[in-house]
Amino acid sequence: MSVIDWVDQRLDLTGIRHFIAEKGVPVHAQKIWYYLGGMTLFLFGVQVFTGILLLLYYRPSATEAYESVQFIVTQVQFGWLIRNIHSWSANLLIGLAFAHFFSVFFLKSYRKPRELTWVSGILLLFLMLGFGFSGYLLPWNELSFFATKVGTGIAGAMPVVGHFTLRLLRGGDDVTGATLSRFYGIHVAVLPLVTTALVALHLLFVQRQGMSVPIAVERKLRPGETLPQMRFFPNYILRDVLAWYVVIAILAALAAFYPWELGNKADPFAVVPPGIRPEWYFLAMFHTLKLLPSHVLGIEGERLGVVAFGLAALFLVVVPFLDRRASRGESSPTFTVLAVLALVYLVTFTIVGHLAK
Amino acid sequence: MATRANAPQAATPFDRRAFLDALLSVGFVSTAVAIAYPVGRFLVPPASGEPATESVVAARAGALRPNSAAIFKFGSKPGIVIRTAEGDVRAFSAVCTHLDCTVQFKADTTQLWCACHNGTYDLAGNVVSGPPPRGLEKFTVNIRGEGDDAEIVVSRT
């Protein structure tokens, strides 16, 4: 008797058997985009795994953080590898999350009945940015120290709750060891907890509803016609695994050939080194704020920018509820144009922000 | 399988599916090993960079009355320096050889005693009773200077 039979007799695996036998993925020309979510999820797993490993040696204090990361990359066996993978994987993850986001946006997969899947996904994207922002400070080096000063300063520009948020984030009026403790707690406890719950919900929604078929593909179907299906187990999952292997290969190559710099230890009394800029995924936002004049119509430019970003974020969350045409299964060029504009804006401002002195 | 039209009719038919499955398994196992190896090595803490202590000043001569003892830091571990009732100064590692608790001096019995599992040592560091498997590590004691200000220098024997 096999182990599975043994468990089956006691727990009745009929439900799982049916699920494995019946779960299918629609086959059509656009199905390549289905892989992005799985790749992002895989990288989240890599982050959790390597993050736990780094916790074994990392010390979250202003006096020891930098030294402990230095210890990890120089003394601990394969410490350089684990840290490089964690850093590179974080960046790939955010890149893939954005790609996943745009693919869903363009294909209008958010339309009824998948509005909640979209909302949970957008929230996850914001959480990933939160992971990036909080994790960036943890090595306590010059670059991350000043980037955090600027970043929390931007949060401080929010109207009404700005100053309160700034103090809440920094654990005081300035970026100090207290900020590091907070960011550490947020990075390794709060965000993982919320993210895990949301990922579970996101996946549950995807399982319940199956994969979305693009409107254009759906409209070509004759009445009563259905798309051919590919079995999820093992046909599709093996393709997923193949995509993960590609991700591993890229990660390993980046980690081995392009080590993540540690830089100099943060010194609150040192002058700001030139070329302070945030991680690339905040560059577009950062550069936009830089271009705003100090006052627009009597309102502080920075404050206006922050409010605009807040509204843009809110808009993203409610996109499925605004796009009525897509909800009815009709093509909605307005939202396609919006997605194109968003993509063009992000790409240009990221590049310009990167090249700007 | 051997009934397939173009499959060789050998005693052990070559099964394409089984071969590919085996290849896939080898791939997965190799990946697991390639991940497990660095992770395993990462888990092993590197040897601490702290140099082994050879010699420290354990106490001032005047601070150590006859029939008393003091704990001192010997590198990262505790040591114990004792002045016997006769005035002899001796020093040992204070780490109990049983389970690494720190031993203390009992003035009433003039013995070294470990509170964790009731192990006792005499003032030569030898086990008297209890679970310790062997005696305490003995250090060399030198007195540097004169009078109460003299330093009790303890070094690894």
Interface residues (C-beta under 8 A of the other chain):
Chain A: L53 L56 Q75 V76 Q77 F78 G79 L81 I82 Y245 I248
Chain B: T31 P38 V39 R41 F42 L43 V44 P45 P46 G49
